[in-house]
Amino acid sequence: MGSKAADPAVEDTYWRENFSSRPYAGGSTYDEYQPAYRYGVDSYSKYPNRTYEDIEPELGRDWGGVRGRSSLEWEKAKHATRDAWHRVSNAVERAVPGDSDKDGR
């Protein structure tokens, strides 16, 4: 995906409608998780050709500066960030056959 960013509005709608089915979302609102989902989407575009696993330590270190009003600590937010990253990554794989994003999948 690299140079072509995911549509933040489409991703926001998807996660708003689906976050409550995620195992980590119990007892929280979408508004708490929204910054983490957005962070995953934005980070995938910012770090093309890297895997989530490779970049996760950096994302965790920077979470405090991008989380806005979310009270989630990284240990909770990282699950949503990973979900959003992989959703965008999977969309790239469907659009460009092969390992276009070089994540080994």
Secondary structure, DSSP 8 states (H G I E B T S, - for coil): -TTS---HHHHHHHHHHHGGGSTT-TT--HHHHHHHHHHHHHHHHHSTT--HHHHHHHHHHHHHHH-TT----HHHHHHHHHHHHHHHHHHHHHHSTTTTT-S--
